[in-house]
């Protein structure tokens, strides 16, 4: 998905992945690797005594290898509806080695690739049929109905960040809240068969947040952005949905400030200006 990190980090992650595979009595299938953002994760298809699985390795500093992101996938496995289109988590283990903590998770493999393979931003129009969009809309509705104490987006963050990135006059109070995946972008969705990946950060967010985040990541492809607005209109074409668009735009403008998603800045600002009826 992302580029291979620096050689030292890549070698360390490969050794840890090999260690995890051995603990699961698994062996790599082929040579393909799937790297996460800044080398934080490394995933590969592996063969186990009960069939092929997807082995995902997560790394964090040892003193931060815990908490919401660490426990999110297992919490999702225990809380989400069984018919939700997502890979099932079968086994997990954690360990610490020196300055690094590791989480290894063994998932059922998914049969199709993610819509984007080199990052979360959509740059080409995907071929998605009506059943795919219907499945996504139903999945987001199902997720929204899950009761949880987990938090994906905090009101305190919105109070601080929205005025900073959108202007001091913006109202940062979320009108409604519901459960969200929390990181819904095109590299976490598969096609032509829908599966939703990466449940680390799920929890409460402004209502409609997942649809708003997917729309924001679609802005470089106006045809697909229009499809998102049409297919997920019941989530976006409401006061809560419009607020969630502004929240998602805020978060992505913050990534721009950090040097990521630079080509999204102009369309993000244009969309925010349209929603706020003022230039930002």
Residue pairs with C-beta under 8 A, 6 or more apart in sequence:
1 34
1 35
1 36
1 114
1 116
1 117
1 118
1 119
1 187
2 35
2 36
2 37
2 38
2 39
2 118
2 119
3 35
4 10
4 33
4 35
4 39
5 13
5 35
5 38
5 39
6 39
9 39
10 39
12 100
13 39
13 42
13 57
13 59
14 42
16 42
16 57
16 59
16 97
16 100
16 102
17 42
17 44
17 55
17 57
17 104
18 28
20 55
20 57
20 93
20 102
20 104
21 27
21 28
21 44
21 46
21 55
23 93
23 104
24 46
24 48
24 53
24 55
24 91
24 93
24 104
24 106
25 48
25 49
26 46
26 47
26 48
26 53
26 55
26 106
27 46
27 47
28 44
28 45
28 46
28 47
29 44
29 45
29 46
29 47
29 52
30 45
32 44
32 45
33 42
33 43
33 44
34 42
34 43
34 44
35 41
35 42
36 42
36 43
36 58
39 59
40 58
40 59
40 60
41 56
41 57
41 58
41 59
42 56
42 57
43 54
43 55
43 56
43 57
44 54
44 55
45 52
45 53
45 54
45 55
45 109
46 52
46 53
46 54
46 55
46 106
47 53
48 106
52 109
53 90
53 106
53 107
53 108
53 109
54 87
54 106
54 107
54 108
54 109
54 110
55 104
55 105
55 106
55 107
56 104
56 105
56 106
56 107
57 102
57 103
57 104
57 105
58 70
58 102
58 103
58 104
58 105
58 200
59 100
59 101
59 102
59 103
60 69
60 70
60 100
60 101
60 103
61 99
61 100
61 101
62 96
62 98
62 99
62 100
62 101
63 101
64 101
65 94
65 96
65 100
65 101
65 102
65 103
66 101
68 150
68 151
68 200
68 201
68 203
69 200
69 201
70 94
70 103
70 200
72 150
72 199
72 200
72 201
72 202
72 203
73 89
73 92
73 105
73 199
73 200
74 89
74 92
75 148
75 150
75 199
75 202
76 86
76 89
76 199
76 202
77 88
77 89
77 199
79 146
79 148
80 86
80 142
80 143
80 146
80 199
81 142
81 146
83 142
84 139
84 142
84 143
84 196
85 135
85 139
85 193
85 194
85 195
85 196
86 195
86 196
86 197
86 199
87 107
87 108
87 109
87 110
87 195
87 197
88 107
88 108
89 105
89 106
89 107
90 106
90 107
90 108
91 105
91 106
92 103
92 104
92 105
92 106
93 103
93 104
94 101
94 102
94 103
94 104
95 101
95 102
96 102
110 190
110 193
110 195
110 197
111 190
111 193
112 190
112 191
112 192
112 193
112 195
113 190
113 191
114 186
114 187
114 188
114 189
114 190
114 191
114 197
115 122
115 126
115 128
115 186
115 187
115 189
115 190
115 191
116 122
116 123
116 185
116 186
116 187
117 187
119 187
120 185
120 186
120 187
120 188
120 217
120 261
121 185
121 186
121 217
121 220
121 261
121 263
121 264
122 186
122 217
122 218
122 220
122 221
122 224
123 220
123 221
124 221
125 221
125 223
125 224
126 186
126 191
126 224
127 191
127 192
128 191
128 192
128 227
129 192
132 191
132 192
132 194
133 227
133 231
134 231
135 194
136 189
136 194
136 231
136 232
137 231
137 232
137 234
137 235
139 194
139 196
140 181
140 184
140 210
140 211
140 232
140 235
143 179
143 180
143 181
143 202
143 210
144 178
144 179
144 180
144 207
145 178
145 179
146 179
147 179
148 179
148 202
148 203
148 204
150 202
150 203
150 204
151 203
151 204
151 205
152 180
152 181
152 182
152 201
152 202
152 203
152 204
152 205
152 209
153 180
153 182
153 203
153 204
153 205
153 206
153 209
153 247
153 251
155 172
155 173
155 174
158 172
158 173
158 174
158 206
158 247
158 250
159 172
161 250
161 251
161 254
162 170
162 172
162 246
162 247
162 250
163 169
163 170
163 172
165 249
165 250
165 253
165 254
165 257
165 280
166 246
166 249
166 250
166 253
166 272
166 276
166 280
167 276
167 278
167 280
170 246
170 276
174 206
174 207
174 240
174 243
174 244
174 247
175 206
175 207
175 239
175 240
175 243
176 206
176 207
176 240
177 204
177 205
177 206
177 207
178 204
178 205
178 207
178 208
178 209
179 202
179 203
179 204
179 205
180 202
180 203
180 204
180 205
180 209
180 210
181 188
181 196
181 199
181 201
181 202
181 210
182 200
182 201
182 202
182 203
182 205
182 209
182 210
183 198
183 200
183 201
183 213
184 196
184 210
184 211
184 213
184 214
185 213
185 214
185 217
186 214
186 217
186 218
188 196
188 197
188 198
189 195
189 196
189 197
189 214
190 197
205 244
205 247
206 212
206 240
206 243
206 244
206 247
207 235
207 238
207 240
207 241
207 244
208 235
208 236
208 238
208 240
208 241
208 243
208 244
208 245
209 244
209 247
209 248
210 235
211 228
211 232
211 235
211 236
211 241
211 244
212 235
212 236
212 241
212 244
212 245
212 247
212 248
213 248
213 251
214 228
214 232
215 225
215 228
215 229
215 232
215 236
215 245
215 248
216 245
216 248
216 249
216 252
216 264
216 268
216 271
217 252
217 264
218 224
218 225
218 227
218 228
219 225
219 264
219 267
219 268
219 271
220 263
220 264
220 267
228 236
229 236
229 237
235 241
235 244
236 242
236 244
236 245
242 275
245 271
245 272
245 275
246 272
246 275
246 276
249 268
249 271
249 272
252 261
252 264
252 268
253 265
253 268
253 269
255 261
256 262
256 264
256 265
256 268
269 280
272 280
273 279
273 280
